[in-house]
Amino acid sequence: MSTGMFDISGKHVLVTGGARGIGRMIVESLLRRGVTVYLSTRKEEAATQAARELGELGEVHAFAVDIGTEDGCHELVDRVSAHTHRLHGLINNAGATWGAAFDEFPDAAWDKVLGVNVKAPFTLAKAARSLLGAAALGSDGGGPARVINIGSIDGLLVPNYENYSYSAAKAAIHHLTRHMASTLAPSILVNAIAPGPFPTKMMEWVLDERGDEISGSNPLKRLGRADDVDGLVTFLLSDASSYITGTVIPLDGGLTATASAALFVEES
């Protein structure tokens, strides 16, 4: 258990898309650190299973809600409000992706991906603002509440895959993070995490095809792990990050920081 300025026990945090992937890693780490967690997922079966499995680690409330709609965002906040009057953190992790060749990329891919990856985080933060504000003003000495948006290195570099709406959406959530940070300070701090490759269902197909190559291209020669997510999320929710807002932090083993531009090819 963390102590001192990294202690986040007793906090209440909402994690969207918390039943699998990076969201599941986040939820598990928060529960182990004594946080009360509220998570959303789209399917009732997944919510029931998550509540059963994760309940062994701590207090968790799982809701089956489609946050791809405005009504869904407000429904989720209403259901959280039935359990708590304050939120110390909102982690916008739920995401959607789409891959297709440029000439075949459909308009529907823009509507779906931008709706879930950009509009929903904004709408949820707006709907949850009173709960976040209540935590910031609370008597537990928690200080500013936190919003953490999960972006991607695909929003920092041009990806090798034709996922046009996804990369554009992740670049957008990075900039929306800065804009929201400017508006919501000082009572709510807003930062983003841009993960690199992690062993998730969304990445499964590419890791099956090119996993060794992807690991080998990383300066640390490996994929991301649950402990990596745990450390950064704990930091951003804790007092240790109380002077940081509007940042986008790559969680990628140095992949983007050390990337080079292929301006020429050496002759053999």
Secondary structure, DSSP 8 states (H G I E B T S, - for coil): ---GGG--TT-EEEEETTTSHHHHHHHHHHHHTT-EEEEEES-HHHHHHHHHHHTTTS-EEEEE--TTSHHHHHHHHHHHHTT-S--SEEEE---------GGG--HHHHHHHHIIIIIHHHHHHHHTHHHHHHHHTSTT---SEEEEEE--GGGTS--SS--HHHHHHHHHHHHHHHHHHHHHTTTEEEEEEEE---S-TTTHHHHHHHHHHHHHHSTTSS---HHHHHHHHHHHHSGGGTT--S-EEEESTTTTTT----------
